[in-house]
């Protein structure tokens, strides 16, 4: 299978630690023994801190985006170092470059690719571009909730939903001031149009990513298009 794994920067490096990055690398190497894997790494708190200072200094949004992209690529380089010869030696800066890395049987480790686009969207676009079989978002939250669980005590975790339902939740969450969504609106739209099988899970323990990909077992949220009558009939034939 072709797998794309998006790892939040705050999940990969909550604090700079060789041991932490190595834990993720070992999991990626194990998955890569059986599947084609691409990683997309976020910038996390470090990127947000740098962007905050840049804004205070008068930088516009595009300049801040480039700064954030630089941080995502630094995080990607840490993982590349831990993966040694398994990974493509540089963070690909385009989808075609990442695709070429896969053709060379290397693991591409990407950061951001363009201003105005988060690494959530990068992972979704590359999954669509390569017709990947599975997209995994390893975040600091254990799935998709009906509302932001950090601000709403009544928020309920969802085990499964459609892309359309994901968009509805994301748009509602992003409209509430001071809240964050586990997947941004652009990524949700791309997941919808591609029909990409997607899992959102807590990536704090890297082995949970391994279990989700290799064993199909996880405690997160699964995002799948609704089955048509024809598809359901085909399943019933088995």
Secondary structure as GFF3:
##gff-version 3
##sequence-region A 1 238
A	DSSP	beta_strand	2	7	.	.	.	ID=ss1
A	DSSP	alpha_helix	9	12	.	.	.	ID=ss2
A	DSSP	alpha_helix	18	32	.	.	.	ID=ss3
A	DSSP	beta_strand	36	41	.	.	.	ID=ss4
A	DSSP	alpha_helix	44	56	.	.	.	ID=ss5
A	DSSP	alpha_helix	61	83	.	.	.	ID=ss6
A	DSSP	three_ten_helix	84	86	.	.	.	ID=ss7
A	DSSP	alpha_helix	95	103	.	.	.	ID=ss8
A	DSSP	beta_strand	108	110	.	.	.	ID=ss9
A	DSSP	alpha_helix	119	129	.	.	.	ID=ss10
A	DSSP	beta_strand	134	139	.	.	.	ID=ss11
A	DSSP	beta_strand	144	145	.	.	.	ID=ss12
A	DSSP	beta_strand	157	158	.	.	.	ID=ss13
A	DSSP	beta_strand	160	161	.	.	.	ID=ss14
A	DSSP	alpha_helix	163	175	.	.	.	ID=ss15
A	DSSP	alpha_helix	185	194	.	.	.	ID=ss16
A	DSSP	beta_strand	198	202	.	.	.	ID=ss17
A	DSSP	alpha_helix	206	210	.	.	.	ID=ss18
A	DSSP	pi_helix	211	215	.	.	.	ID=ss19
A	DSSP	beta_strand	221	223	.	.	.	ID=ss20
A	DSSP	alpha_helix	229	236	.	.	.	ID=ss21
###
